């Protein structure tokens, strides 16, 4: 089993894929994604994060998300378009905030 992690230009979106053999692009399946929310210069405090993994079907097997032939991630695209959310488990971190006592110099 081979595993690959892909990310976008700003390193805000990460998608983990696996494949039974190389090359992983042809047969890969998306195992989950992490989406960081943009936070320029840390002005809004720590970054918020959303994690997405495939949910299980009635037989206990994870739903399959296969990337498009061009290699574009599917699970993040479906999440953004609010499509087939029942096939995903979406988790968000608690609202982050700075601890001024720790970060004060």
C-alpha contacts under 8 A as a table, 3 or more apart, distances in Angstrom:
res1	aa1	res2	aa2	distance
1	X	18	X	6.76
1	X	19	X	5.75
1	X	20	X	4.44
1	X	21	X	6.11
2	X	18	X	5.45
2	X	19	X	5.22
2	X	20	X	6.11
2	X	21	X	6.22
2	X	22	X	7.21
2	X	24	X	7.10
3	X	16	X	7.12
3	X	17	X	5.68
3	X	18	X	4.34
3	X	19	X	6.53
3	X	24	X	7.96
4	X	16	X	5.86
4	X	17	X	5.28
4	X	18	X	6.28
4	X	24	X	7.86
5	X	14	X	6.68
5	X	15	X	5.71
5	X	16	X	4.58
5	X	17	X	6.36
6	X	14	X	5.62
6	X	15	X	5.30
6	X	16	X	6.53
6	X	17	X	7.98
7	X	11	X	5.67
7	X	12	X	7.27
7	X	13	X	5.47
7	X	14	X	4.43
7	X	15	X	6.40
8	X	11	X	5.14
8	X	12	X	6.48
8	X	13	X	5.70
8	X	14	X	6.99
9	X	12	X	7.78
10	X	13	X	7.92
11	X	14	X	7.14
12	X	35	X	5.81
12	X	36	X	4.85
12	X	37	X	6.77
12	X	38	X	7.08
13	X	33	X	7.20
13	X	34	X	5.80
13	X	35	X	4.53
13	X	36	X	6.24
14	X	33	X	5.47
14	X	34	X	5.14
14	X	35	X	6.46
15	X	30	X	6.90
15	X	31	X	7.58
15	X	32	X	5.91
15	X	33	X	4.28
15	X	34	X	6.54
15	X	73	X	7.09
15	X	76	X	7.99
16	X	30	X	5.86
16	X	31	X	5.47
16	X	32	X	5.51
16	X	33	X	6.15
17	X	28	X	5.95
17	X	29	X	5.34
17	X	30	X	4.30
17	X	31	X	5.36
17	X	32	X	7.42
18	X	24	X	7.03
18	X	28	X	5.28
18	X	29	X	5.50
18	X	30	X	6.59
18	X	31	X	6.85
19	X	22	X	7.15
19	X	24	X	5.18
19	X	25	X	7.99
19	X	27	X	5.78
19	X	28	X	4.46
19	X	29	X	6.47
20	X	24	X	7.68
20	X	27	X	7.55
20	X	28	X	7.78
21	X	24	X	6.33
22	X	25	X	7.94
23	X	26	X	6.44
23	X	27	X	7.72
24	X	27	X	5.78
24	X	28	X	5.28
25	X	28	X	5.62
25	X	71	X	6.85
26	X	69	X	7.67
27	X	66	X	7.92
28	X	66	X	6.43
28	X	67	X	7.25
29	X	64	X	6.60
29	X	65	X	5.71
29	X	66	X	4.77
29	X	67	X	6.91
30	X	33	X	7.91
30	X	64	X	7.30
30	X	65	X	5.33
30	X	66	X	6.00
30	X	67	X	7.08
30	X	73	X	7.73
30	X	74	X	7.80
30	X	75	X	7.16
31	X	53	X	6.35
31	X	54	X	6.83
31	X	65	X	7.70
32	X	51	X	7.42
32	X	52	X	5.44
32	X	53	X	4.26
32	X	54	X	6.58
32	X	75	X	7.36
33	X	51	X	5.80
33	X	52	X	5.11
33	X	53	X	6.53
33	X	75	X	7.14
33	X	76	X	6.80
34	X	49	X	7.02
34	X	50	X	5.74
34	X	51	X	4.46
34	X	52	X	6.30
35	X	49	X	5.73
35	X	50	X	5.10
35	X	51	X	6.36
36	X	47	X	6.59
36	X	48	X	6.00
36	X	49	X	4.58
36	X	50	X	6.48
37	X	47	X	6.02
37	X	48	X	5.43
37	X	49	X	6.15
38	X	47	X	7.05
39	X	42	X	5.45
39	X	43	X	6.66
39	X	44	X	6.35
39	X	45	X	7.75
39	X	46	X	7.60
39	X	47	X	6.00
40	X	43	X	6.24
40	X	44	X	7.90
42	X	45	X	5.38
42	X	46	X	6.34
42	X	47	X	7.65
44	X	47	X	7.71
45	X	96	X	6.88
45	X	97	X	5.43
45	X	98	X	5.58
46	X	96	X	5.63
46	X	97	X	6.03
46	X	98	X	6.59
47	X	96	X	6.94
48	X	92	X	7.66
48	X	93	X	6.56
48	X	94	X	7.92
48	X	95	X	6.77
48	X	96	X	6.59
49	X	92	X	5.84
49	X	93	X	5.78
50	X	90	X	6.95
50	X	91	X	5.69
50	X	92	X	4.47
50	X	93	X	6.70
51	X	90	X	5.88
51	X	91	X	5.11
51	X	92	X	6.27
52	X	75	X	7.82
52	X	88	X	6.44
52	X	89	X	5.65
52	X	90	X	4.65
52	X	91	X	6.36
53	X	88	X	5.68
53	X	89	X	5.28
53	X	90	X	6.76
54	X	62	X	5.72
54	X	63	X	5.47
54	X	64	X	7.22
54	X	65	X	7.72
54	X	87	X	5.89
54	X	88	X	4.51
54	X	89	X	5.98
55	X	62	X	5.56
55	X	63	X	6.02
55	X	86	X	7.44
55	X	87	X	5.11
55	X	88	X	4.73
55	X	89	X	5.38
56	X	59	X	7.53
56	X	60	X	5.16
56	X	61	X	5.12
56	X	62	X	4.23
56	X	63	X	5.93
56	X	87	X	7.34
57	X	60	X	5.31
57	X	61	X	5.47
57	X	62	X	6.07
57	X	63	X	6.28
57	X	87	X	7.83
58	X	61	X	7.51
63	X	87	X	6.17
63	X	88	X	7.99
65	X	74	X	6.41
65	X	75	X	6.32
66	X	73	X	7.94
66	X	74	X	6.67
67	X	70	X	7.77
67	X	71	X	5.56
67	X	72	X	5.79
67	X	73	X	5.14
67	X	74	X	5.25
68	X	71	X	5.29
68	X	72	X	5.58
68	X	73	X	6.95
68	X	74	X	6.87
69	X	72	X	7.52
73	X	76	X	6.22
73	X	77	X	6.64
74	X	77	X	5.10
74	X	78	X	6.09
75	X	78	X	5.24
75	X	79	X	6.14
76	X	79	X	4.95
76	X	80	X	6.11
77	X	80	X	5.21
77	X	81	X	6.24
78	X	81	X	5.12
78	X	82	X	5.90
78	X	83	X	4.98
78	X	84	X	6.84
78	X	85	X	7.68
79	X	82	X	4.99
79	X	83	X	6.27
79	X	84	X	7.92
79	X	85	X	6.82
80	X	83	X	7.82
82	X	85	X	6.29
84	X	87	X	5.71
84	X	88	X	7.48
85	X	88	X	5.24
85	X	89	X	7.77
86	X	89	X	7.70
93	X	96	X	7.60
98	X	103	X	7.59
99	X	102	X	5.58
99	X	103	X	6.37
100	X	103	X	5.14
100	X	104	X	5.62
101	X	104	X	5.61
